[in-house]
């Protein structure tokens, strides 16, 4: 043990005398720290946005409920904020939150248009992405490791010290193993220390920290071992670096791009704009159709209201919300096809990631941080289920009960409460399944 410690101590002092290595390690800790700070700022902005919108949404809803008494008017002017709050680990892997919308403001109108007509960021900026911790680890850290390890053997050969070092060392592991271990430990700490500070600030769980550390260790070790293997017999450091950079480009860019192109070629889906257009066209056409046509289509889905669809005037709110429902029904096949295609693409991307270590790491960390497409699908389903709850709350008043008592507003669905109840129900089902 003392012998190995002496070798490590020697290599540590040797590394400290190599200024270019210290500059490289300094750059690593700086860019990792910047990415963590950038991620924390982004998540803080998202949380502040949610708090600001929640307060404004509550004030607006209260105002609408004071102004209107009729249930149809209340349903039309009452908005409900829905959102997907970022997890504590989201700062490290912002994932798909730039691409999939994570907040909506919905009401009782047709849901498809409200989902696909959501706010998104500038598409060109989204393509550029953000420099978060995941980007530094998956895309940039291999370059740093290549620069650290590419001359491990070649530098000694070109300077004529290789044979002397090998002859005088007790074993190759005591020489090259200690040198490689010191460099690996140094770069691992430089990259991970800012992340640990970020987890302390965000309050991430120890389990999540442990898993991220394990994944990053395996990933960095892969690139370190690859660099050592590639350069073990080389005498030209630039040639080693060129070969390794070629492998990095293949794994980090070419494979993901080819995978993305292949998946888009294999899986076809309607566009969100087409879904919105279909739903809007159905709703607009309903104004000119005989009311029986709309009501028949509505009661085909909700037969319990077929005895309450008769109208006493040219316009009634139950007819208005019925053709909103029918608009969704007409767009439903396209919407289901769109969502099925998105899930299929995600599954195929999983297979493609097996050929690209950077893509595989991104997939694992975004799943841990709940910032991937799966989290976006889950939020959209919550949104759809909540909108359905709103409809089921309003339909009895619209079709059967006539006068609306404002005391019933206390029972109106609330998104936060709805999501919490769904999560509790799933936990209960999971416990019952385990007990069985």
Phi and psi in degrees as a GROMACS rama.xvg file:
@    title "Ramachandran Plot"
@    xaxis  label "Phi"
@    yaxis  label "Psi"
@TYPE xy
-65.462  -33.6096  UNK-2
-65.0405  -45.8154  UNK-3
-64.9461  -37.2396  UNK-4
-63.6541  -37.9477  UNK-5
-64.1857  -39.5733  UNK-6
-65.2428  -42.5483  UNK-7
-64.8181  -41.1719  UNK-8
-63.0411  -40.4918  UNK-9
-64.213  -45.8277  UNK-10
-67.781  -31.1159  UNK-11
-63.9339  -45.8509  UNK-12
-65.5095  -37.5486  UNK-13
-62.9416  -41.0323  UNK-14
-66.453  -37.4411  UNK-15
-65.9281  -21.1681  UNK-16
-85.0775  -9.21485  UNK-17
-97.3521  100.847  UNK-18
-62.8401  -35.5981  UNK-19
-66.0706  -31.0508  UNK-20
-68.4456  -39.276  UNK-21
-66.1472  -38.9828  UNK-22
-62.684  -41.5538  UNK-23
-63.4403  -44.1361  UNK-24
-66.495  -37.5612  UNK-25
-62.9948  -41.4411  UNK-26
-62.7878  -38.3427  UNK-27
-63.0388  -46.2003  UNK-28
-70.8685  -31.8949  UNK-29
-67.853  -46.8638  UNK-30
-71.4085  -32.7987  UNK-31
-67.0108  -42.886  UNK-32
-62.9188  -40.5261  UNK-33
-63.0981  -42.2047  UNK-34
-65.4255  -39.9874  UNK-35
-65.8836  -44.5223  UNK-36
-62.943  -40.3298  UNK-37
-62.1456  -42.8868  UNK-38
-65.4403  -41.8578  UNK-39
-63.2931  -41.0462  UNK-40
-62.9376  -42.3372  UNK-41
-62.999  -44.9577  UNK-42
-67.413  -37.629  UNK-43
-62.688  -40.0842  UNK-44
-63.2153  -40.8458  UNK-45
-64.8595  -41.1034  UNK-46
-66.3942  -39.5793  UNK-47
-65.117  -37.7335  UNK-48
-61.5257  -43.4364  UNK-49
-63.5778  -44.1108  UNK-50
-62.6018  -42.9831  UNK-51
-66.0943  -43.789  UNK-52
-68.8303  -35.4366  UNK-53
-62.7073  -44.6422  UNK-54
-65.1813  -43.9268  UNK-55
-65.9719  -38.267  UNK-56
-64.7367  -42.4824  UNK-57
-64.5712  -42.1425  UNK-58
-65.3037  -41.7943  UNK-59
-66.2227  -40.569  UNK-60
-65.6724  -41.9397  UNK-61
-62.5147  -40.9913  UNK-62
-63.5291  -44.9521  UNK-63
-62.9501  -38.6322  UNK-64
-72.372  -24.6799  UNK-65
-77.4341  -33.1273  UNK-66
-77.9419  -32.4653  UNK-67
-119.304  145.563  UNK-68
-114.289  -30.8757  UNK-69
-74.5847  139.738  UNK-70
-62.7919  -36.2768  UNK-71
-65.2028  -42.6137  UNK-72
-67.2055  -40.586  UNK-73
-60.8704  -43.9538  UNK-74
-65.3156  -34.8342  UNK-75
-73.3428  -38.485  UNK-76
-98.2421  -3.48267  UNK-77
-95.6307  115.321  UNK-78
-95.5644  158.733  UNK-79
-134.246  123.738  UNK-80
-80.6393  128.51  UNK-81
-121.525  147.239  UNK-82
-159.417  162.936  UNK-83
-117.301  105.6  UNK-84
-69.4818  141.716  UNK-85
-69.5128  146.991  UNK-86
-77.4364  169.892  UNK-87
-63.9061  -25.6428  UNK-88
-93.9537  -0.708031  UNK-89
-63.2644  -26.0956  UNK-90
-60.0456  -30.1581  UNK-91
-81.6337  -26.3881  UNK-92
-143.491  91.8874  UNK-93
-69.0314  -23.5457  UNK-94
56.4272  -132.03  UNK-95
-91.3321  8.59446  UNK-96
-67.8162  -13.7625  UNK-97
-79.9124  -24.9561  UNK-98
-99.0131  -50.2736  UNK-99
-88.8264  132.374  UNK-100
-64.7881  140.505  UNK-101
-114.709  9.61858  UNK-102
-149.881  144.278  UNK-103
-142.215  157.929  UNK-104
-125.449  106.738  UNK-105
-116.561  164.891  UNK-106
-146.079  -167.935  UNK-107
-72.5718  2.23567  UNK-108
-72.2847  179.704  UNK-109
-56.6497  138.562  UNK-110
-82.1291  -32.027  UNK-111
-60.1679  -44.5547  UNK-112
-63.8933  -35.6146  UNK-113
-71.6875  -27.7587  UNK-114
-78.4609  -49.6605  UNK-115
-87.5899  -6.07279  UNK-116
-104.097  41.8188  UNK-117
-90.1699  169.686  UNK-118
-78.9199  136.399  UNK-119
-132.725  161.507  UNK-120
-82.2741  172.21  UNK-121
-53.9922  124.641  UNK-122
-62.1368  -37.3474  UNK-123
-68.6831  -38.3696  UNK-124
-68.7606  -34.1076  UNK-125
-63.7692  -38.2501  UNK-126
-62.4525  -36.7891  UNK-127
-68.3898  -28.2168  UNK-128
74.7834  -179.419  UNK-129
-116.503  151.159  UNK-130
-87.0278  87.3784  UNK-131
-102.421  177.546  UNK-132
-59.4855  -38.8544  UNK-133
-61.7276  -40.3839  UNK-134
-63.729  -41.3503  UNK-135
-63.7988  -44.6221  UNK-136
-70.6613  -47.9125  UNK-137
-76.8824  -36.9573  UNK-138
-103.54  -39.3681  UNK-139
-95.3477  -35.1691  UNK-140
-60.6488  -34.809  UNK-141
-57.9958  -36.8426  UNK-142
-63.8813  -42.0178  UNK-143
-64.2262  -42.2386  UNK-144
-65.4931  -39.8396  UNK-145
-60.2805  -43.2262  UNK-146
-66.3736  -30.9051  UNK-147
-75.207  -34.9356  UNK-148
-108.485  -10.3396  UNK-149
-66.0864  -26.5415  UNK-150
-106.387  18.7976  UNK-151
-57.2469  -44.3676  UNK-152
-100.506  -42.9261  UNK-153
-61.3523  -37.4119  UNK-154
-63.1102  -39.9659  UNK-155
-70.7483  -35.9393  UNK-156
-67.8208  -44.3801  UNK-157
-67.0889  -26.8372  UNK-158
-91.214  -4.15816  UNK-159
81.6466  13.2292  UNK-160
-98.5895  -7.99775  UNK-161
-59.3347  -52.4983  UNK-162
-64.0211  -38.4546  UNK-163
-64.189  -42.9706  UNK-164
-63.6649  -43.5707  UNK-165
-65.5378  -38.8204  UNK-166
-68.5041  -40.9829  UNK-167
-83.1584  -19.7933  UNK-168
-76.8017  145.808  UNK-169
-66.0414  -34.5715  UNK-170
-155.899  154.496  UNK-171
-57.8756  -33.279  UNK-172
-67.3428  -36.219  UNK-173
-65.3315  -29.537  UNK-174
-90.6404  -65.4805  UNK-175
-73.9831  -34.8435  UNK-176
-62.594  -45.9243  UNK-177
-65.8618  -40.6633  UNK-178
-65.2418  -45.0143  UNK-179
-65.7686  -40.1068  UNK-180
-63.8594  -42.6459  UNK-181
-61.7225  -44.4162  UNK-182
-65.7267  -40.384  UNK-183
-66.7706  -45.1637  UNK-184
-61.1496  -40.7031  UNK-185
-63.8059  -45.8415  UNK-186
-71.8973  -34.7193  UNK-187
-62.5737  -45.7727  UNK-188
-66.4429  -40.7671  UNK-189
-62.323  -36.9779  UNK-190
-79.6731  -34.2303  UNK-191
-91.3288  -26.0277  UNK-192
-57.0123  -46.3827  UNK-193
-59.6747  -34.7559  UNK-194
-63.1995  -42.7045  UNK-195
-64.5898  -35.8352  UNK-196
-64.0612  -41.834  UNK-197
-62.0766  -40.4938  UNK-198
-66.8247  -33.662  UNK-199
-66.2966  -41.5356  UNK-200
-66.5867  -41.6075  UNK-201
-84.6624  -15.0526  UNK-202
77.494  34.4682  UNK-203
-68.4666  155.036  UNK-204
-75.8801  155.698  UNK-205
-64.8068  -35.1654  UNK-206
-62.6192  -43.6917  UNK-207
-65.6736  -41.2857  UNK-208
-62.1728  -42.7554  UNK-209
-63.3596  -42.5558  UNK-210
-66.9483  -42.6562  UNK-211
-62.3367  -42.3927  UNK-212
-61.8245  -41.7082  UNK-213
-64.6904  -47.574  UNK-214
-60.9162  -43.9784  UNK-215
-66.7499  -38.5353  UNK-216
-61.1032  -47.4859  UNK-217
-61.9117  -42.2185  UNK-218
-65.8428  -47.3109  UNK-219
-66.7928  -37.7228  UNK-220
-63.9992  -36.4537  UNK-221
-58.7608  -46.9573  UNK-222
-70.4106  -34.1359  UNK-223
-66.656  -46.0169  UNK-224
-65.6843  -38.9564  UNK-225
-62.3203  -41.5659  UNK-226
-65.4117  -41.4939  UNK-227
-65.3728  -45.1752  UNK-228
-62.2383  -42.0804  UNK-229
-66.5044  -30.8641  UNK-230
-108.132  11.4683  UNK-231
-65.055  -32.7107  UNK-232
-110.688  6.89721  UNK-233
-84.7757  151.505  UNK-234
-116.305  -0.909703  UNK-235
-121.799  109.577  UNK-236
-62.9236  -40.9758  UNK-237
-59.6572  -37.7858  UNK-238
-65.2684  -39.7244  UNK-239
-62.4155  -46.6566  UNK-240
-62.2787  -39.9949  UNK-241
-62.5938  -45.1879  UNK-242
-62.1171  -44.183  UNK-243
-67.075  -39.0905  UNK-244
-65.0482  -35.0385  UNK-245
-61.4919  -42.5694  UNK-246
-64.3846  -39.8414  UNK-247
-61.9952  -44.6591  UNK-248
-61.8391  -40.1711  UNK-249
-61.8372  -47.2705  UNK-250
-74.8568  -40.2731  UNK-251
-86.5295  -23.7527  UNK-252
-127.789  -53.6511  UNK-253
-64.9062  -48.9093  UNK-254
-61.5559  -48.2531  UNK-255
-61.2498  -38.4446  UNK-256
-66.8166  -45.4428  UNK-257
-63.3558  -39.3393  UNK-258
-61.5702  -43.9719  UNK-259
-64.5772  -42.6875  UNK-260
-63.8893  -41.7166  UNK-261
-64.9974  -42.4061  UNK-262
-64.2605  -43.7136  UNK-263
-65.2505  -27.4881  UNK-264
-74.3599  -35.6677  UNK-265
-81.7953  -36.7404  UNK-266
-109.915  122.391  UNK-267
-112.697  146.477  UNK-268
-152.758  155.058  UNK-269
-67.3394  160.082  UNK-270
-88.3176  154.856  UNK-271
-58.6144  -37.1428  UNK-272
-63.0437  -35.3604  UNK-273
-65.8941  -37.0662  UNK-274
-65.7262  -45.6606  UNK-275
-60.3559  -43.5716  UNK-276
-62.2759  -44.6995  UNK-277
-61.9213  -44.8036  UNK-278
-66.1989  -43.3398  UNK-279
-63.6936  -40.9826  UNK-280
-63.7927  -40.1589  UNK-281
-64.935  -41.572  UNK-282
-67.181  -43.5006  UNK-283
-66.1956  -39.0192  UNK-284
-64.4602  -29.1047  UNK-285
-62.2062  -27.3449  UNK-286
-62.3149  -28.3686  UNK-287
-100.039  -7.95034  UNK-288
-84.5737  155.203  UNK-289
-59.0273  139.748  UNK-290
-62.606  -27.8589  UNK-291
-63.2433  -34.183  UNK-292
-61.5051  -45.5331  UNK-293
-66.4785  -45.6177  UNK-294
-66.3452  -35.9557  UNK-295
-63.8087  -41.8528  UNK-296
-66.8189  -35.3062  UNK-297
-68.7206  -47.2076  UNK-298
-71.914  -14.9075  UNK-299
-65.1912  -30.0526  UNK-300
-92.0493  -35.611  UNK-301
-122.221  73.821  UNK-302
-63.6552  -18.7483  UNK-303
-65.2443  -15.2311  UNK-304
-106.021  11.8374  UNK-305
-67.4437  -20.7029  UNK-306
-89.5666  4.41312  UNK-307
-126.277  21.4633  UNK-308
-96.9863  -7.02417  UNK-309
-61.8576  138.088  UNK-310
-112.204  143.135  UNK-311
-102.011  -7.30251  UNK-312
-146.478  174.843  UNK-313
-67.1638  -30.3644  UNK-314
-131.725  128.795  UNK-315
-139.347  146.11  UNK-316
-61.3572  -32.4217  UNK-317
-63.9249  -34.9155  UNK-318
-68.5825  -42.0025  UNK-319
-59.4968  -47.1878  UNK-320
-76.1236  -22.9643  UNK-321
-65.6477  -43.5892  UNK-322
-76.9309  -18.285  UNK-323
-65.6202  -43.7235  UNK-324
-62.7535  -42.7707  UNK-325
-65.6368  -36.0895  UNK-326
-58.2207  -41.5944  UNK-327
-66.4884  -38.8256  UNK-328
-62.9247  -39.0759  UNK-329
-69.0637  -36.2104  UNK-330
-83.9785  -8.78638  UNK-331
-57.7159  -45.4505  UNK-332
-58.4727  -40.9039  UNK-333
-66.3485  -40.2017  UNK-334
-64.2428  -42.9102  UNK-335
-64.979  -39.1613  UNK-336
-63.7699  -40.2603  UNK-337
-62.3235  -46.2334  UNK-338
-69.335  -38.5739  UNK-339
-63.4589  -39.9372  UNK-340
-66.3702  -39.3498  UNK-341
-62.7461  -41.4525  UNK-342
-68.7222  -36.8262  UNK-343
-63.7252  -41.8789  UNK-344
-62.1184  -39.6668  UNK-345
-64.7938  -41.3692  UNK-346
-63.5108  -45.278  UNK-347
-65.1297  -34.6195  UNK-348
-63.0532  -29.0106  UNK-349
-64.0151  -40.4981  UNK-350
-67.2542  -40.6855  UNK-351
-63.5855  -32.5101  UNK-352
-67.5722  -20.485  UNK-353
-66.8764  -18.8071  UNK-354
-97.4814  -0.389807  UNK-355
-139.393  100.53  UNK-356
-53.9582  -41.1535  UNK-357
-61.4056  -39.5323  UNK-358
-67.9457  -37.7665  UNK-359
-64.8935  -42.0852  UNK-360
-63.7982  -42.4396  UNK-361
-59.6947  -41.2721  UNK-362
-64.8472  -42.1721  UNK-363
-69.6815  -42.1354  UNK-364
-72.8356  -37.2558  UNK-365
-68.3329  -28.2667  UNK-366
-68.8873  -41.9137  UNK-367
-62.5936  -40.6004  UNK-368
-81.9941  -5.34543  UNK-369
56.9783  44.475  UNK-370
-122.612  17.4435  UNK-371
-96.2938  -173.044  UNK-372
-64.5797  -32.3131  UNK-373
-61.1901  -43.8156  UNK-374
-63.5109  -37.9323  UNK-375
-66.1726  -41.2132  UNK-376
-61.6932  -41.0493  UNK-377
-63.7491  -43.5889  UNK-378
-63.0352  -42.7005  UNK-379
-62.6857  -36.9956  UNK-380
-66.3104  -40.1736  UNK-381
-58.172  -43.4138  UNK-382
-61.0008  -46.1985  UNK-383
-65.0084  -42.6343  UNK-384
-64.7419  -38.8921  UNK-385
-65.9208  -41.6734  UNK-386
-62.0618  -37.3739  UNK-387
-64.4412  -38.0597  UNK-388
-61.6807  -39.8943  UNK-389
-61.3506  -43.2244  UNK-390
-63.4549  -45.0454  UNK-391
-66.357  -27.0382  UNK-392
-72.0575  -41.6121  UNK-393
-83.9889  -32.1523  UNK-394
-56.7528  -42.4718  UNK-395
-58.406  -39.6168  UNK-396
-71.671  -35.4186  UNK-397
-72.9851  -37.5093  UNK-398
-102.376  -26.2658  UNK-399
-128.217  -35.1223  UNK-400
-96.8246  -6.18881  UNK-401
65.6802  -110.091  UNK-402
-60.1139  139.632  UNK-403
-109.418  126.385  UNK-404
-89.3238  121.117  UNK-405
-63.7086  -14.108  UNK-406
-63.801  -22.2438  UNK-407
-71.0027  -14.8006  UNK-408
-61.9377  -24.9996  UNK-409
-64.1686  -23.4806  UNK-410
-95.2638  3.81674  UNK-411
-65.2816  137.851  UNK-412
-56.809  142.01  UNK-413
-119.919  130.671  UNK-414
-61.5634  -46.6363  UNK-415
-61.2029  -44.8923  UNK-416
-64.8012  -38.4784  UNK-417
-62.4423  -46.6235  UNK-418
-64.2885  -42.0118  UNK-419
-61.5531  -42.9798  UNK-420
-64.2953  -39.7011  UNK-421
-64.3407  -40.8191  UNK-422
-65.6662  -39.8341  UNK-423
-65.3525  -38.7213  UNK-424
-62.9054  -40.805  UNK-425
-65.565  -38.8884  UNK-426
-64.1898  -41.5385  UNK-427
-63.3862  -44.6446  UNK-428
-61.3391  -38.7143  UNK-429
-65.5863  -41.5628  UNK-430
-64.8736  -43.1528  UNK-431
-64.0964  -38.9138  UNK-432
-65.3248  -38.9848  UNK-433
-65.1352  -42.2429  UNK-434
-64.4669  -35.2741  UNK-435
